[in-house]
Amino acid sequence: MDALLRAFTMVGQPEVLLTIVVSSIFGLVVGFIPGLTATMATALLVPFAMFLDPVPAIASIVAATAMAIFAGDIPGTLLRLPGTPASAAYVDQSYRLAMAGRAGEILGINVVFSALGGIFGTIVLVTSAPLLADYALQLSSFEFFWLAVLGLSCAVFVVGDNVAKGLAALAFGLLLATVGRDYTSGFPRFTFDEADLLDGIPFVPALIGFFALPEILRTMLGGAVARGQPITQAGSIFSGMLHAVWHWRWNFLRSSALGTAVGALPGAGADTAAWTAYAVSKKLTRDPDAWERDSVEGIVDSTSANNAALSGAWIPALVFAIPGDTITAIAIAVLYLKNVTPGPSIFLENAHVLYAVFTTFFIANLLMIPLGWIAIRAAIPILRIPRQVLMAPLLLFACVGAYAVDNNVFGIGVMLACGLVGYWMEHHGYPVGPVVLGMVMGRLVEEHLMISLIKVQGDLTRFFERPIATALAVFTLIVWLLPLLRWITKRLRRTSATRPASQV
């Protein structure tokens, strides 16, 4: 109790609250610009965090990353340019509904369910951190391999109506994931003697290229769709949100729990949580036609999951000093520099710092609603500007984002190449979402596969020895067989319907 009261006193200091507000605004700006990710926001804050005490230093990271993840939804909804990778899973659906005159509703759902997802993840972080971290620590490379394969199998649910083209796009994404040095031998693959490809294709520039460049090209070539209806009143953003929260309450709870669990797994992140929640939403929806046509169900699930994953990533970081993602890896380094050692001892030696971090999470997610409203209001004039006028500055922002990842012009080249490929794919009916999913999950599958094979000297039966690994393998097999079982069921129903009445 003394540590808790001390934590409240520390967080309540004016300089700490001011740090949270300023960092939140900074995170909104960074997340709004395509290519400038939440990880980049964290990295840019580190030089300033060095001059702060431990609590405001960590508070600045927490606030900036939470806001950056949400802010990525704004350009994704208005312009089909995902501000962060965590927004890419549902950018097509958000943009399509926004252009149908529902931009205010979609942005309201983004900010409200982002805040609620972050609060849900924080509650789990506060109440179940030791239990979940201990569970994640028990997983070996075998379980992580099957988890990665299961995540890759989720592509079955997001490939679209044309399964053949969707799987072809997924295979192309897996091919792109193999570019770079072999995980075990370090031998270069598909690098064409280009040193910048030794670590693989830069993900953020590729993401910007696949999602941003095709939209810019279509607009400049005169093929853009009509602009959506402008948001003229602030009330239109939050109108009906209480009803939406109640209507989608089970989706919110399911996806927030899923996002928190994914975030707690070392190496996973908000983008993986968003893709997984989006795929699960599409699979479990009660009305598939409405889900595809005009429902916001997939957006609710994904935007809840990616913000919940941010809190989940801090579970192994704080309790076992194992970073759940790159953001918490930076935060752990900052804690060490501030003479605060994350791990089990933090509950005894620096409990007040731990509780202060928990309190900061709640404050940052509560601030997301008013600050998010201001950010949305500032972005509203974008809808009133002719799209052709916006394309030049958007292309400039895209180039800046692609360059700023590694401060390398090569990133711009990757963005342009992926943009041309993405434009060709969409023009011929190939979805780009599975390509990005293949790039993300393909690397994880290869990494954990090679680690596991080295452990067991190539004995594949050892992949099924551990109970959790076996359960995950069986579940993955079921996911693979679902399309076949669905096809057989349809054929049987069709045969039964066409059978003459005398034979029935």
C-alpha positions in Angstrom: 0.0 0.0 0.0 2.9 2.4 0.7 4.4 1.7 -2.6 1.0 2.3 -4.3 0.5 5.6 -2.6 4.0 6.6 -3.5 3.4 5.7 -7.1 0.2 7.9 -7.2 2.2 10.8 -5.7 4.9 10.4 -8.3 2.6 10.2 -11.3 0.5 13.1 -9.9 3.5 15.5 -10.1 2.9 18.3 -12.6 6.1 17.6 -14.6 5.1 13.9 -15.0 1.6 14.8 -16.2 3.0 17.4 -18.6 5.4 14.7 -19.9 2.5 12.4 -20.5 0.5 15.0 -22.4 3.5 16.2 -24.5 4.5 12.6 -25.3 0.9 11.8 -26.3 0.8 14.7 -28.8 4.2 13.6 -30.1 2.9 10.1 -30.6 -0.2 11.3 -32.4 2.0 13.3 -34.9 4.4 10.4 -35.5 1.6 7.8 -35.9 -0.3 10.0 -38.3 2.6 10.2 -40.8 2.8 7.0 -42.8 6.0 5.1 -42.2 6.9 6.7 -38.9 6.0 3.8 -36.6 5.4 3.5 -32.9 8.9 2.0 -32.5 10.3 5.1 -34.2 8.4 7.3 -31.8 10.0 5.4 -28.9 13.5 5.6 -30.4 13.1 9.3 -31.0 12.1 9.8 -27.3 15.1 8.0 -25.9 17.5 11.0 -26.0 15.0 13.1 -24.1 14.2 10.3 -21.7 17.9 10.3 -20.6 17.3 13.6 -18.9 14.2 12.5 -17.0 13.6 10.5 -13.9 12.6 6.8 -14.3 8.9 7.3 -14.0 8.4 10.2 -16.5 10.9 8.5 -18.8 8.9 5.3 -19.0 5.6 7.4 -18.9 6.7 9.2 -22.1 7.3 5.9 -23.9 4.0 4.4 -22.8 2.0 7.5 -23.8 3.7 8.0 -27.2 3.4 4.4 -28.3 -0.3 4.1 -27.3 -1.2 7.3 -29.2 0.9 6.3 -32.2 -0.9 3.0 -32.7 -4.3 4.8 -32.7 -3.1 7.7 -34.8 -2.1 5.2 -37.6 -5.9 4.6 -38.1 -6.6 8.2 -39.1 -4.7 8.2 -42.5 -5.7 4.6 -43.0 -9.4 5.5 -42.7 -9.3 8.8 -44.6 -6.6 8.1 -47.3 -5.9 4.3 -47.2 -2.4 5.0 -46.0 -1.8 3.0 -42.7 0.2 5.2 -40.4 1.6 2.2 -38.6 1.9 -1.5 -39.5 -0.7 -2.2 -36.8 -3.3 -0.4 -38.9 -2.6 -2.4 -42.1 -4.8 -5.4 -41.3 -8.1 -3.4 -41.6 -7.1 -0.4 -43.7 -9.0 -1.6 -46.8 -12.3 -2.1 -44.9 -11.9 1.2 -43.0 -11.2 3.2 -46.1 -14.1 1.6 -48.1 -16.6 2.3 -45.4 -15.2 5.9 -45.0 -15.7 6.5 -48.6 -19.3 5.3 -48.3 -20.0 8.3 -46.0 -19.2 6.6 -42.7 -15.8 8.2 -41.9 -17.1 9.8 -38.7 -18.4 6.4 -37.4 -15.2 4.6 -38.3 -12.9 7.1 -36.7 -15.1 7.1 -33.6 -14.8 3.3 -33.4 -11.1 3.5 -33.9 -10.5 6.0 -31.0 -13.1 4.5 -28.5 -12.1 0.8 -29.0 -8.4 1.6 -29.1 -8.8 3.3 -25.7 -10.9 0.4 -24.3 -8.5 -2.2 -25.7 -5.6 -0.5 -24.1 -7.4 -0.3 -20.7 -8.4 -4.0 -21.0 -4.7 -4.9 -21.7 -3.6 -2.8 -18.7 -6.0 -4.5 -16.4 -4.7 -7.9 -17.5 -1.1 -6.5 -17.1 -1.8 -5.4 -13.5 -3.7 -8.5 -12.4 -2.1 -11.4 -14.3 1.4 -10.3 -15.2 3.3 -13.0 -13.2 1.0 -15.8 -14.4 1.0 -14.9 -18.1 4.7 -14.1 -18.2 5.5 -17.5 -16.6 3.3 -19.3 -19.2 5.0 -17.5 -22.0 8.4 -18.3 -20.6 7.6 -22.0 -20.6 7.1 -22.0 -24.4 9.9 -23.4 -26.4 10.8 -22.9 -30.1 8.5 -25.8 -31.0 5.4 -24.0 -29.6 6.5 -20.7 -31.2 6.9 -22.5 -34.5 3.3 -23.9 -34.4 2.1 -20.5 -33.2 3.8 -18.9 -36.2 2.3 -21.5 -38.6 -1.1 -21.0 -37.1 -0.8 -17.2 -37.6 0.3 -17.9 -41.2 -2.7 -20.2 -41.6 -5.0 -17.3 -40.7 -4.4 -16.2 -44.3 -7.1 -18.7 -45.2 -9.6 -16.3 -43.7 -8.2 -13.0 -45.3 -7.4 -14.1 -48.8 -10.7 -12.8 -50.2 -13.3 -14.4 -52.5 -10.7 -15.7 -55.0 -8.8 -18.2 -52.9 -6.4 -19.1 -55.7 -5.2 -15.4 -56.1 -5.2 -14.9 -52.3 -2.9 -17.9 -51.8 -0.7 -16.8 -54.7 -0.3 -13.4 -53.0 0.5 -15.2 -49.7 3.2 -17.3 -51.5 4.7 -14.1 -52.9 4.9 -12.7 -49.4 6.6 -15.8 -48.2 9.1 -15.5 -51.1 9.8 -11.9 -50.1 10.4 -13.1 -46.5 13.2 -15.4 -47.7 15.3 -12.5 -49.0 18.4 -11.9 -46.9 20.8 -14.1 -45.0 19.9 -17.6 -44.2 19.0 -17.8 -40.5 21.5 -20.6 -39.7 24.3 -20.4 -42.2 24.2 -16.6 -42.9 24.4 -17.4 -46.7 22.8 -14.5 -48.8 19.6 -15.5 -50.6 18.1 -13.4 -53.4 20.1 -10.4 -52.5 21.7 -9.9 -56.0 24.9 -8.7 -54.3 23.0 -5.8 -52.7 24.3 -5.2 -49.2 21.1 -3.5 -48.2 19.1 -6.7 -48.7 21.3 -8.8 -46.4 18.9 -8.2 -43.5 15.9 -8.8 -45.7 13.5 -6.4 -47.5 12.8 -3.4 -45.2 9.3 -4.0 -43.9 8.1 -0.5 -43.3 9.1 0.8 -46.8 7.5 -2.3 -48.3 4.3 -1.7 -46.3 4.1 1.9 -47.4 4.6 0.8 -51.0 2.0 -2.0 -51.0 -0.7 0.1 -49.4 0.1 3.8 -50.2 1.6 3.9 -53.7 -1.3 2.0 -55.5 -3.8 4.5 -54.1 -1.7 7.4 -55.2 -1.2 5.9 -58.7 -4.9 5.3 -59.1 -5.8 8.8 -58.1 -3.2 10.4 -60.4 -4.3 8.2 -63.3 -7.9 9.2 -62.7 -9.2 6.0 -61.3 -9.9 7.1 -57.7 -13.3 6.6 -56.2 -15.4 9.5 -55.2 -14.6 11.2 -51.9 -16.6 10.3 -48.9 -19.0 12.7 -47.1 -17.1 15.2 -44.9 -17.4 15.2 -41.2 -19.0 18.5 -40.3 -19.8 18.0 -36.6 -17.8 16.7 -33.8 -20.8 14.8 -32.5 -20.8 12.6 -35.6 -17.6 11.1 -34.4 -19.0 9.7 -31.1 -22.6 9.5 -32.1 -23.9 6.0 -31.3 -20.7 4.9 -29.7 -22.4 3.7 -26.5 -24.6 1.5 -28.5 -21.7 0.3 -30.6 -19.7 -0.6 -27.5 -22.7 -2.6 -26.1 -23.4 -4.3 -29.4 -19.9 -5.4 -30.0 -19.0 -6.1 -26.4 -18.2 -9.8 -26.9 -16.1 -9.1 -30.0 -14.2 -6.4 -27.9 -13.6 -8.8 -25.0 -12.5 -11.7 -27.3 -10.2 -9.6 -29.4 -8.7 -7.7 -26.4 -8.0 -10.9 -24.7 -6.4 -12.3 -27.9 -4.4 -9.2 -28.4 -3.1 -9.2 -24.8 -2.1 -12.8 -25.1 -0.3 -12.3 -28.5 1.5 -9.2 -27.0 2.7 -11.2 -24.1 4.5 -13.7 -26.4 8.1 -12.5 -26.9 8.6 -11.5 -30.5 5.0 -10.8 -31.3 3.5 -7.3 -31.5 0.6 -5.1 -32.2 0.6 -5.8 -36.0 0.5 -9.6 -35.5 -2.3 -9.1 -33.0 -4.3 -7.0 -35.4 -3.9 -9.5 -38.3 -4.8 -12.5 -36.0 -7.9 -10.7 -34.5 -9.0 -9.7 -38.0 -8.8 -13.2 -39.3 -10.6 -14.7 -36.2 -13.3 -12.0 -36.6 -13.9 -13.0 -40.2 -14.0 -16.7 -39.3 -16.4 -16.4 -36.3 -18.8 -13.7 -37.6 -22.4 -14.7 -37.5 -23.2 -12.8 -40.7 -20.4 -13.3 -43.3 -22.2 -11.3 -46.0 -22.6 -8.2 -43.7 -19.0 -8.6 -42.5 -17.8 -8.3 -46.1 -20.3 -5.6 -47.1 -20.9 -2.9 -44.5 -20.2 -4.3 -41.0 -17.6 -2.7 -38.7 -17.0 -6.0 -36.8 -13.5 -6.6 -38.3 -12.4 -3.0 -37.4 -13.7 -3.4 -33.9 -11.8 -6.6 -33.4 -8.5 -5.5 -34.9 -8.4 -2.0 -33.3 -9.1 -3.5 -29.9 -6.5 -6.2 -30.3 -3.5 -4.0 -31.4 -3.8 -1.6 -28.5 -4.3 -4.4 -26.0 -1.2 -6.0 -27.4 0.9 -3.0 -26.3 0.0 -3.6 -22.7 0.5 -7.3 -23.1 4.0 -6.8 -24.4 5.0 -5.3 -21.0 4.1 -8.4 -19.1 7.3 -10.4 -20.0 9.3 -7.1 -20.1 8.6 -6.0 -16.5 8.3 -9.4 -14.8 11.1 -11.3 -16.6 13.1 -8.6 -18.4 12.2 -10.3 -21.7 11.1 -7.8 -24.3 7.7 -8.6 -25.9 8.5 -6.3 -28.9 11.0 -3.7 -30.0 9.2 -1.0 -28.0 9.6 -2.8 -24.7 13.2 -3.7 -25.6 13.9 0.0 -25.8 12.0 0.6 -22.5 14.1 -2.1 -20.8 17.3 -0.4 -21.9 16.0 2.9 -20.5 15.1 1.2 -17.1 18.6 -0.2 -16.9 20.1 3.2 -17.6 17.9 4.6 -14.8 19.3 1.9 -12.4 15.9 0.1 -12.3 16.3 -3.6 -13.0 13.2 -5.2 -14.6 12.5 -8.8 -13.5 11.0 -10.5 -10.4 13.0 -8.3 -8.1 11.3 -5.2 -9.3 8.3 -6.1 -7.1 10.5 -5.8 -4.0 13.1 -3.2 -4.9 11.2 -0.8 -7.1 7.5 -1.6 -6.6 6.6 2.1 -6.6 8.1 2.4 -10.1 6.1 -0.6 -11.3 2.9 0.8 -9.9 3.7 4.1 -11.5 4.0 2.5 -14.9 0.7 0.8 -14.4 -0.9 4.1 -13.5 0.6 5.7 -16.6 -1.0 3.1 -18.8 -4.4 4.0 -17.5 -3.9 7.8 -17.9 -2.5 7.4 -21.4 -5.4 5.3 -22.6 -8.0 7.7 -21.0 -6.3 10.7 -22.6 -6.6 8.9 -26.0 -10.3 9.8 -26.3 -10.0 13.7 -25.9 -6.7 13.9 -27.7 -7.9 11.5 -30.3 -10.9 13.7 -30.9 -8.7 16.7 -31.4 -6.5 14.8 -33.8 -9.5 13.7 -35.8 -10.9 17.2 -35.9 -7.6 18.4 -37.2 -7.6 15.8 -39.9 -11.2 16.5 -41.0 -10.2 19.2 -43.6 -8.4 16.5 -45.5 -11.7 15.2 -46.7 -12.6 18.6 -48.2 -9.5 18.9 -50.2 -9.5 17.4 -53.8 -7.7 14.1 -53.7 -5.4 15.0 -56.6 -4.1 17.9 -54.6 -3.2 15.7 -51.7 -1.2 13.1 -53.7 2.0 15.2 -54.0 2.4 15.8 -50.2 1.3 12.3 -49.4 4.0 10.9 -51.8 6.5 13.2 -50.0 5.4 11.8 -46.6 5.6 8.3 -47.9 9.2 8.9 -49.1 10.2 10.5 -45.8 8.8 7.6 -43.9 10.5 5.0 -46.1 13.8 6.9 -45.8 13.6 7.6 -42.1 13.4 3.9 -41.1 17.2 3.4 -41.7 18.2 6.8 -43.0 18.8 5.1 -46.3 17.7 6.0 -49.9 17.4 2.3 -50.5 14.1 2.3 -48.5 12.6 4.7 -51.0 13.5 2.3 -53.9 11.9 -0.6 -52.0 8.8 1.5 -51.5 8.6 2.4 -55.2 9.2 -1.2 -56.3 6.6 -2.6 -53.9 4.2 0.2 -55.0 4.4 -0.8 -58.6 3.9 -4.5 -57.8 1.0 -3.7 -55.5 -0.7 -1.5 -58.2 -0.4 -4.4 -60.7 -1.7 -6.9 -58.2 -4.8 -4.9 -57.2 -5.4 -4.1 -60.9 -5.6 -7.8 -61.6 -7.6 -8.8 -58.5 -4.7 -10.0 -56.3 -5.1 -8.8 -52.6 -2.0 -7.2 -51.1 -3.0 -8.1 -47.5 -1.8 -11.7 -47.7 1.6 -10.5 -49.1 2.2 -8.4 -45.9 1.0 -11.3 -43.7 3.5 -13.6 -45.5 6.3 -11.2 -45.0 5.6 -10.9 -41.2 4.9 -14.5 -40.4 7.3 -16.1 -42.9 10.3 -14.9 -41.0 9.0 -16.1 -37.7 8.1 -19.5 -39.2 11.6 -20.0 -40.6 13.4 -18.7 -37.5 11.6 -21.1 -35.1 11.7 -24.0 -37.6 15.5 -23.8 -38.0 16.1 -23.4 -34.2 13.9 -26.4 -33.5 15.5 -28.5 -36.3 19.0 -27.8 -34.9 17.8 -28.8 -31.4 16.5 -32.2 -32.5 19.0 -32.9 -35.3 16.2 -33.0 -37.9 13.9 -35.4 -36.1 10.4 -34.1 -37.1 8.6 -36.3 -34.6 10.0 -34.2 -31.8 7.8 -31.3 -32.9 4.9 -33.3 -31.4 6.4 -34.4 -28.1 5.4 -31.5 -25.9 1.6 -31.3 -25.0 1.2 -27.6 -25.9 3.0 -28.1 -29.2 0.8 -31.1 -30.1 -2.4 -29.1 -29.3 -1.3 -26.3 -31.5 -0.3 -28.6 -34.3 -3.8 -30.3 -34.2 -5.5 -26.9 -34.1 -3.4 -25.8 -37.1 -4.4 -29.0 -39.0 -8.0 -28.2 -38.3 -7.6 -24.7 -39.8 -6.0 -26.2 -42.9 -8.9 -28.7 -43.3 -11.7 -26.2 -42.9 -11.7 -25.1 -46.5 -11.8 -28.7 -47.7 -14.6 -29.6 -45.3 -16.6 -26.5 -46.3 -16.2 -27.4 -50.0 -17.3 -31.0 -49.4 -20.3 -29.8 -47.4 -21.4 -27.4 -50.2 -21.1 -30.2 -52.8 -23.2 -32.6 -50.6 -25.9 -29.9 -50.1 -25.9 -29.1 -53.8 -26.2 -32.8 -54.7 -29.1 -33.2 -52.2 -30.9 -30.1 -53.6 -30.7 -31.3 -57.2 -31.8 -34.9 -56.4 -35.3 -35.8 -57.8 -38.0 -35.8 -55.2 -38.7 -39.4 -55.8 -35.2 -40.3 -54.7 -35.3 -38.2 -51.5 
